[in-house]
Amino acid sequence: MTTFHSPPRFPRGIRCASRNVGLKPAAKDLTLFVSDVDAAAAAVFTRNHFPGAPIILGRETIRGGTLRAIIANSKVSNVATGAAGVANARRMAAAAATELGTRADHVLVSSTGVIGVPLPIEKIEAGVVGMAAELQLDPFVGAEGIMTTDTHPKALSASVGDATITWVAKGSGMIEPNMATMLAYIFTDAAIAPATLDAMLRTAIGRSFNMLSVDTDTSTSDTCAILANGLAGPVDEAAFLETLTAGCVRMTEILGRDGEGAEHLLRVHVRGARDDREARFIAKAVLNSPLVKTMVHGADPNVGRLLMAVGKCFDCTVRPASTDAWINGHQVVRGGERLAFEDAVVREALTAKVVDLEIALGVGPAEATAYGCDLTKGYIEENASYYSS
Amino acid sequence: MTTFHSPPRFPRGIRCASRNVGLKPAAKDLTLFVSDVDAAAAAVFTRNHFPGAPIILGRETIRGGTLRAIIANSKVSNVATGAAGVANARRMAAAAATELGTRADHVLVSSTGVIGVPLPIEKIEAGVVGMAAELQLDPFVGAEGIMTTDTHPKALSASVGDATITWVAKGSGMIEPNMATMLAYIFTDAAIAPATLDAMLRTAIGRSFNMLSVDTDTSTSDTCAILANGLAGPVDEAAFLETLTAGCVRMTEILGRDGEGAEHLLRVHVRGARDDREARFIAKAVLNSPLVKTMVHGADPNVGRLLMAVGKCFDCTVRPASTDAWINGHQVVRGGERLAFEDAVVREALTAKVVDLEIALGVGPAEATAYGCDLTKGYIEENASYYSS
């Protein structure tokens, strides 16, 4: 069981700063994360066919395996902006490098916000000047500059032996990451080689961010990067991976709970599936079903929808006679049939802030958990005017 | 171009009746469709792993290739009700057969409504008595008895030579049919053998109902059946298939336009795809994207979301440089980049009752059209309390 620090703090040698540079009317819109020394680094990016310019550049940058800093802006995502967009992303890396006295190819660039609008690069270049003098130790300060529809900044930290791991993320809508969530940065002072870091990051993401979905839509800007500056020396790698994964899962839950318009964190646990692929597929199908999500939203014990959602996984092995289901511990389905439960009890269970839906398939040994949220009028409201507002 | 009759009418020898038998407080909840003579028949059912009892029975019934009648109730779907549910479906067929003086295995049974609630079979058995005397010629009367969240009864008809084809359907939510929409019945007086009828039905469905999605959720009760009683004699089969398909597409549009909470009919046309599978997959992905749907709902020209939705089809061939997109005829994307269009013009185009999104991939020869609707607060409202209300 991982214990998270309260409040979260950075590892040795990691600091951040954030500012409003005029992309948003007043809220912070530019963040720098900086390591005092070069850090081993790994990153995973969106699989969307229309990656943003920062992703195109980031794939190139991360090949070196070394980062000193991350510069990230919100409001404009620099996606679908062509060659000019990539040139702007390079200018953004160069501006941060100049300000920090490092190399541009040691700076990872991220942009998040509206797709298809040119990046106001001059505002960023002017705005970053002087930020090196403002670097400080509160991870929430960095988290603030990357928020879009997030209702609060998101940061966590935990210890592994003498080392610290810190997670800073943003994300609220357009979330069904495929390889990483919107933007998630992980910092540690443990000494770990880039290749090991990359493998551990992919393992942790597979059980956390890649099992998160707010709305089935995959961002063109998804990025999850990890920096290990080594200032705390080597750590036990098994313990590190365990804590890394636990923090990624916890951050996944925080992102799900803050899904656009969300009022509940929804977790779908599938067990007894034929294999991993089917366990993950069915968990996501139930999690993403609008009818399951609205059932949770309305605390309406319309539990047949759980079977509907499992049943629409045509290419998975499902045996009605061995299918059971529970809602926050209350069994509602046995052998593919709805049990005659007390409506009021299940209705009450559905009002909890965290709703666990458990599906036992009785088919094989595999299990998976998917994370998300309910579907509310707030989601409609935010997304019917996101571009215009 | 198919011309539909106004108002719609039945083919020779087809009649219907509907009643309230006490499943709903006052609205009609039981329908009979009857052919004066035995009709060649074919049907396609849901692929959901948890088919309703009427589907289990219907697959057995349709093997005979002959139907005289359809009995369908709304409010309760008789799904996830086990062996008792199947026994109730058989009793429902038998009750209709007795009332009409035919065989139970010539009666197709459908039930639609809440999943997992026992069917009040006694009310249906008592309620069907005397309905034979009420049979009449208005297809809307039959359509009324099968409505759930539909806002209006749905029927169409058209001529093929001397024959008539009539479509009666219901459907509003839990619609991403896989093999058929919620409930759709097609009647004709053309003389066509069951095997031919089955092949033509599958062709027509592939281009219509199976390209419809309201919410990505696949009903456990999907049924599309066709009855051909032959009273008009043989027809030109190519002409018949063309009209059959046109009516299925038109009914698909009617169902999409009446999707739960819908304010717009949304059509996504994909062309230049590598092959049929990819054309259909991408069209559905764009159609089902909550962010595209809310963009249409809010008439918010956030057109980058079109690229996001195409781009998340990881396993399809997509080339950003050859990707173009239009909204109701206005080009908004060229070569994977957002064009500098006039916001007000595209905003205006998005307020149309029918919104056509066109994506040209420039990859291959295949095309497909998918049908659906926008995502609104009305959808949330209806589905957060469907069971309880």
HADDOCK unambig.tbl for C-alpha pairs under 7 A between the chains (distance, minus, plus):
assign (segid A and resid 47 and name CA) (segid B and resid 314 and name CA) 6.58 0.50 0.50
assign (segid A and resid 48 and name CA) (segid B and resid 311 and name CA) 4.67 0.50 0.50
assign (segid A and resid 48 and name CA) (segid B and resid 312 and name CA) 4.74 0.50 0.50
assign (segid A and resid 48 and name CA) (segid B and resid 314 and name CA) 6.52 0.50 0.50
assign (segid A and resid 49 and name CA) (segid B and resid 311 and name CA) 4.12 0.50 0.50
assign (segid A and resid 49 and name CA) (segid B and resid 312 and name CA) 6.47 0.50 0.50
assign (segid A and resid 49 and name CA) (segid B and resid 314 and name CA) 6.86 0.50 0.50
assign (segid A and resid 49 and name CA) (segid B and resid 318 and name CA) 6.60 0.50 0.50
assign (segid A and resid 50 and name CA) (segid B and resid 307 and name CA) 6.60 0.50 0.50
assign (segid A and resid 50 and name CA) (segid B and resid 308 and name CA) 6.62 0.50 0.50
assign (segid A and resid 50 and name CA) (segid B and resid 311 and name CA) 5.40 0.50 0.50
assign (segid A and resid 50 and name CA) (segid B and resid 320 and name CA) 6.46 0.50 0.50
assign (segid A and resid 80 and name CA) (segid B and resid 336 and name CA) 6.06 0.50 0.50
assign (segid A and resid 80 and name CA) (segid B and resid 337 and name CA) 4.58 0.50 0.50
assign (segid A and resid 80 and name CA) (segid B and resid 338 and name CA) 6.04 0.50 0.50
assign (segid A and resid 81 and name CA) (segid B and resid 337 and name CA) 5.62 0.50 0.50
assign (segid A and resid 81 and name CA) (segid B and resid 338 and name CA) 6.96 0.50 0.50
assign (segid A and resid 82 and name CA) (segid B and resid 337 and name CA) 6.14 0.50 0.50
assign (segid A and resid 115 and name CA) (segid B and resid 304 and name CA) 4.84 0.50 0.50
assign (segid A and resid 116 and name CA) (segid B and resid 304 and name CA) 5.45 0.50 0.50
assign (segid A and resid 116 and name CA) (segid B and resid 337 and name CA) 6.96 0.50 0.50
assign (segid A and resid 116 and name CA) (segid B and resid 338 and name CA) 5.31 0.50 0.50
assign (segid A and resid 215 and name CA) (segid B and resid 290 and name CA) 6.41 0.50 0.50
assign (segid A and resid 217 and name CA) (segid B and resid 289 and name CA) 6.31 0.50 0.50
assign (segid A and resid 217 and name CA) (segid B and resid 309 and name CA) 6.81 0.50 0.50
assign (segid A and resid 218 and name CA) (segid B and resid 308 and name CA) 6.87 0.50 0.50
assign (segid A and resid 218 and name CA) (segid B and resid 312 and name CA) 5.77 0.50 0.50
assign (segid A and resid 219 and name CA) (segid B and resid 308 and name CA) 6.57 0.50 0.50
assign (segid A and resid 220 and name CA) (segid B and resid 308 and name CA) 6.15 0.50 0.50
assign (segid A and resid 289 and name CA) (segid B and resid 217 and name CA) 6.30 0.50 0.50
assign (segid A and resid 290 and name CA) (segid B and resid 215 and name CA) 6.41 0.50 0.50
assign (segid A and resid 291 and name CA) (segid B and resid 383 and name CA) 6.50 0.50 0.50
assign (segid A and resid 294 and name CA) (segid B and resid 380 and name CA) 6.14 0.50 0.50
assign (segid A and resid 294 and name CA) (segid B and resid 383 and name CA) 5.62 0.50 0.50
assign (segid A and resid 294 and name CA) (segid B and resid 384 and name CA) 4.75 0.50 0.50
assign (segid A and resid 295 and name CA) (segid B and resid 383 and name CA) 6.60 0.50 0.50
assign (segid A and resid 295 and name CA) (segid B and resid 384 and name CA) 5.11 0.50 0.50
assign (segid A and resid 297 and name CA) (segid B and resid 384 and name CA) 6.02 0.50 0.50
assign (segid A and resid 298 and name CA) (segid B and resid 384 and name CA) 4.04 0.50 0.50
assign (segid A and resid 298 and name CA) (segid B and resid 385 and name CA) 5.81 0.50 0.50
assign (segid A and resid 300 and name CA) (segid B and resid 384 and name CA) 6.30 0.50 0.50
assign (segid A and resid 300 and name CA) (segid B and resid 385 and name CA) 5.57 0.50 0.50
assign (segid A and resid 300 and name CA) (segid B and resid 387 and name CA) 6.30 0.50 0.50
assign (segid A and resid 300 and name CA) (segid B and resid 388 and name CA) 6.41 0.50 0.50
assign (segid A and resid 301 and name CA) (segid B and resid 387 and name CA) 6.98 0.50 0.50
assign (segid A and resid 302 and name CA) (segid B and resid 387 and name CA) 5.38 0.50 0.50
assign (segid A and resid 304 and name CA) (segid B and resid 115 and name CA) 4.82 0.50 0.50
assign (segid A and resid 304 and name CA) (segid B and resid 116 and name CA) 5.39 0.50 0.50
assign (segid A and resid 307 and name CA) (segid B and resid 50 and name CA) 6.61 0.50 0.50
assign (segid A and resid 308 and name CA) (segid B and resid 50 and name CA) 6.61 0.50 0.50
assign (segid A and resid 308 and name CA) (segid B and resid 218 and name CA) 6.87 0.50 0.50
assign (segid A and resid 308 and name CA) (segid B and resid 219 and name CA) 6.56 0.50 0.50
assign (segid A and resid 308 and name CA) (segid B and resid 220 and name CA) 6.14 0.50 0.50
assign (segid A and resid 309 and name CA) (segid B and resid 217 and name CA) 6.82 0.50 0.50
assign (segid A and resid 311 and name CA) (segid B and resid 48 and name CA) 4.67 0.50 0.50
assign (segid A and resid 311 and name CA) (segid B and resid 49 and name CA) 4.11 0.50 0.50
assign (segid A and resid 311 and name CA) (segid B and resid 50 and name CA) 5.38 0.50 0.50
assign (segid A and resid 312 and name CA) (segid B and resid 48 and name CA) 4.74 0.50 0.50
assign (segid A and resid 312 and name CA) (segid B and resid 49 and name CA) 6.46 0.50 0.50
assign (segid A and resid 312 and name CA) (segid B and resid 218 and name CA) 5.79 0.50 0.50
assign (segid A and resid 314 and name CA) (segid B and resid 47 and name CA) 6.58 0.50 0.50
assign (segid A and resid 314 and name CA) (segid B and resid 48 and name CA) 6.52 0.50 0.50
assign (segid A and resid 314 and name CA) (segid B and resid 49 and name CA) 6.86 0.50 0.50
assign (segid A and resid 318 and name CA) (segid B and resid 49 and name CA) 6.61 0.50 0.50
assign (segid A and resid 320 and name CA) (segid B and resid 50 and name CA) 6.45 0.50 0.50
assign (segid A and resid 336 and name CA) (segid B and resid 80 and name CA) 6.06 0.50 0.50
assign (segid A and resid 337 and name CA) (segid B and resid 80 and name CA) 4.56 0.50 0.50
assign (segid A and resid 337 and name CA) (segid B and resid 81 and name CA) 5.59 0.50 0.50
assign (segid A and resid 337 and name CA) (segid B and resid 82 and name CA) 6.12 0.50 0.50
assign (segid A and resid 337 and name CA) (segid B and resid 116 and name CA) 6.95 0.50 0.50
assign (segid A and resid 338 and name CA) (segid B and resid 80 and name CA) 6.02 0.50 0.50
assign (segid A and resid 338 and name CA) (segid B and resid 81 and name CA) 6.92 0.50 0.50
assign (segid A and resid 338 and name CA) (segid B and resid 116 and name CA) 5.28 0.50 0.50
assign (segid A and resid 376 and name CA) (segid B and resid 380 and name CA) 6.14 0.50 0.50
assign (segid A and resid 377 and name CA) (segid B and resid 377 and name CA) 5.07 0.50 0.50
assign (segid A and resid 377 and name CA) (segid B and resid 380 and name CA) 6.37 0.50 0.50
assign (segid A and resid 380 and name CA) (segid B and resid 294 and name CA) 6.15 0.50 0.50
assign (segid A and resid 380 and name CA) (segid B and resid 376 and name CA) 6.14 0.50 0.50
assign (segid A and resid 380 and name CA) (segid B and resid 377 and name CA) 6.36 0.50 0.50
assign (segid A and resid 383 and name CA) (segid B and resid 291 and name CA) 6.50 0.50 0.50
assign (segid A and resid 383 and name CA) (segid B and resid 294 and name CA) 5.62 0.50 0.50
assign (segid A and resid 383 and name CA) (segid B and resid 295 and name CA) 6.59 0.50 0.50
assign (segid A and resid 384 and name CA) (segid B and resid 294 and name CA) 4.76 0.50 0.50
assign (segid A and resid 384 and name CA) (segid B and resid 295 and name CA) 5.12 0.50 0.50
assign (segid A and resid 384 and name CA) (segid B and resid 297 and name CA) 6.03 0.50 0.50
assign (segid A and resid 384 and name CA) (segid B and resid 298 and name CA) 4.03 0.50 0.50
assign (segid A and resid 384 and name CA) (segid B and resid 300 and name CA) 6.29 0.50 0.50
assign (segid A and resid 385 and name CA) (segid B and resid 298 and name CA) 5.83 0.50 0.50
assign (segid A and resid 385 and name CA) (segid B and resid 300 and name CA) 5.57 0.50 0.50
assign (segid A and resid 387 and name CA) (segid B and resid 300 and name CA) 6.31 0.50 0.50
assign (segid A and resid 387 and name CA) (segid B and resid 301 and name CA) 6.98 0.50 0.50
assign (segid A and resid 387 and name CA) (segid B and resid 302 and name CA) 5.38 0.50 0.50
assign (segid A and resid 388 and name CA) (segid B and resid 300 and name CA) 6.40 0.50 0.50
